[in-house]
Each structure stands twice: as C-alpha cells, then as structure tokens.
C-alpha cells in the first residue's frame, strides 16, 4: 500500500524544509483533524484540513 501512518508522515516531513502550510485532503474527517492537531500542537506546523469545495490559494 502507498498509505502511511503518522510516524511515516512525520519522518517524511523531517527530511524536508518546513513548509509554510500543510493541507490534509485525504482520509476520514476525524483522522485528518487529529493529524492536523498533532502537526500543529506537537510539531508547530500550520496544518489544515479543508472541507469539500473549499478553495485554497497556492
């Protein structure tokens, strides 16, 4: 499977320059909210979980 868990995502992020924001757009709403909260509160990322039809400026 190409999917990963929180540990895998954090490991992947650790090897890169810190992005200005992270948009979590795939997965169950509860799981995305939990991951966004973890990234914000524990690691200091600007993490968001946009809803269906939300628009983002890239």
BAKOLKE-426041 format. One record per residue: chain; residue in three letters; y, z, x of N, C-alpha, C in turn. Coordinates in steps of 0.2 Angstrom, whole numbers, always signed. Atoms other than C-alpha are relative to their C-alpha. Example, Ala and Ser with C-alpha at 12.3 -4.5 7.8 and 13.67 -1.06 7.14 Angstrom:
REM residues 2
SITE   ch    aa   n.north    n.up   n.east   ca.north   ca.up   ca.east   c.north    c.up   c.east
SITE    A   ala        -6      +0       +4        -22     +39       +62        +6      +0       +4
SITE    A   ser        -6      -1       -4         -5     +36       +68        +5      +3       -4
REM end
This chain:
REM residues 58
SITE   ch    aa   n.north    n.up   n.east   ca.north   ca.up   ca.east   c.north    c.up   c.east
SITE    A   unk        -6      +0       +4         +0      +0        +0        +6      +0       +4
SITE    A   unk        -7      +0       -4        +18      -3        +6        +4      +6       -2
SITE    A   unk        -4      -6       +2        +24     +13        -3        -1      +5       +5
SITE    A   unk        +0      -5       -5        +28     +28        +7        +2      +6       -4
SITE    A   unk        -2      -7       +3        +31     +47        +4        +7      +2       +3
SITE    A   unk        -7      -2       -3        +47     +57        +8        +0      +0       +7
SITE    A   unk        +0      +0       -7        +41     +60       +25        +0      -6       +4
SITE    A   unk        -1      +7       -3        +39     +42       +29        +7      -3       -1
SITE    A   unk        -7      +2       +1        +56     +38       +22        +5      +3       +5
SITE    A   unk        -4      -4       -5        +64     +52       +32        -1      -3       +7
SITE    A   unk        +2      +2       -7        +55     +46       +48        +3      -7       +1
SITE    A   unk        -3      +7       -1        +61     +28       +45        +8      +1       +1
SITE    A   unk        -7      -1       +0        +79     +34       +42        +2      +3       +7
SITE    A   unk        -2      -3       -7        +79     +45       +58        +0      -5       +6
SITE    A   unk        -1      +4       -6        +77     +30       +69        +5      -5       -1
SITE    A   unk        -5      +5       +2        +92     +21       +62        +7      +3       +0
SITE    A   unk        -7      -3       +1       +111     +24       +62        +1      +2       -7
SITE    A   unk        -1      -3       +7       +116     +34       +47        +4      -5       -4
SITE    A   unk        -4      +4       +4       +121     +23       +33        +5      +3       -4
SITE    A   unk        -6      -3       +3       +137     +25       +23        -3      +3       -7
SITE    A   unk        +3      -2       +6       +126     +27        +7        -7      -2       -1
SITE    A   unk        +7      +2       +1       +108     +26        +1        -1      -1       -8
SITE    A   unk        +1      +2       +7       +104     +18       -16        -8      +0       -1
SITE    A   unk        +7      +0       +2        +87     +23       -23        -1      -3       -7
SITE    A   unk        +1      +4       +6        +82     +10       -35        -7      -2       -3
SITE    A   unk        +7      +1       +2        +63     +10       -37        -3      +7       +0
SITE    A   unk        +4      -6       +1        +52     +24       -44        +2      +3       -6
SITE    A   unk        -2      -4       +6        +52     +36       -58        +6      +4       +1
SITE    A   unk        -7      -3       +0        +69     +43       -63        +0      +7       +3
SITE    A   unk        +0      -7       -2        +63     +61       -59        -1      +0       +8
SITE    A   unk        +2      +1       -7        +56     +56       -42        +6      -2       +4
SITE    A   unk        -6      +3       -4        +72     +46       -37        +5      +6       +0
SITE    A   unk        -5      -5       +0        +83     +61       -42        -2      +5       +5
SITE    A   unk        +2      -5       -5        +73     +73       -32        +1      -2       +7
SITE    A   unk        -1      +2       -7        +73     +62       -17        +7      -1       +2
SITE    A   unk        -8      +0       -1        +92     +59       -19        +2      +7       +2
SITE    A   unk        -2      -7       -1        +94     +78       -20        -2      +2       +7
SITE    A   unk        +2      -2       -7        +84     +81        -4        +4      -4       +5
SITE    A   unk        -4      +4       -5        +93     +67        +6        +7      +3       +0
SITE    A   unk        -7      -2       +0       +110     +74        +0        +0      +7       +3
SITE    A   unk        -1      -7       -2       +107     +93        +2        -3      +2       +6
SITE    A   unk        +3      -2       -6        +95     +94       +16        +2      -4       +6
SITE    A   unk        -1      +5       -6       +100     +79       +27        +7      -3       +0
SITE    A   unk        -7      +2       +0       +118     +76       +22        +1      -8       -1
SITE    A   unk        -1      +7       +2       +116     +58       +16        +4      -1       -6
SITE    A   unk        -3      +2       +7       +126     +50        +2        -5      -4       -4
SITE    A   unk        +6      +4       +4       +111     +46        -9        +2      +0       -7
SITE    A   unk        -1      +1       +7       +112     +40       -26        -6      -4       -4
SITE    A   unk        +5      +3       +4       +100     +34       -40        +3      -4       -6
SITE    A   unk        -3      +3       +5       +109     +21       -50        -5      -2       -6
SITE    A   unk        +4      +1       +6       +103     +18       -68        +0      -8       -1
SITE    A   unk        +1      +7       +2        +98      +1       -76        +7      -2       -2
SITE    A   unk        -7      +4       +1       +113     -11       -76        +6      +3       +3
SITE    A   unk        -6      -3       -4       +124      +0       -65        +2      -6       +5
SITE    A   unk        -2      +5       -6       +134     -11       -53        +2      +4       +6
SITE    A   unk        -1      -3       -7       +136      -7       -35        +4      -5       +4
SITE    A   unk        -4      +4       -5       +149     -13       -23        -3      +0       +7
SITE    A   unk        +3      +0       -6       +141     -18        -7        +5      -2       +6
REM end
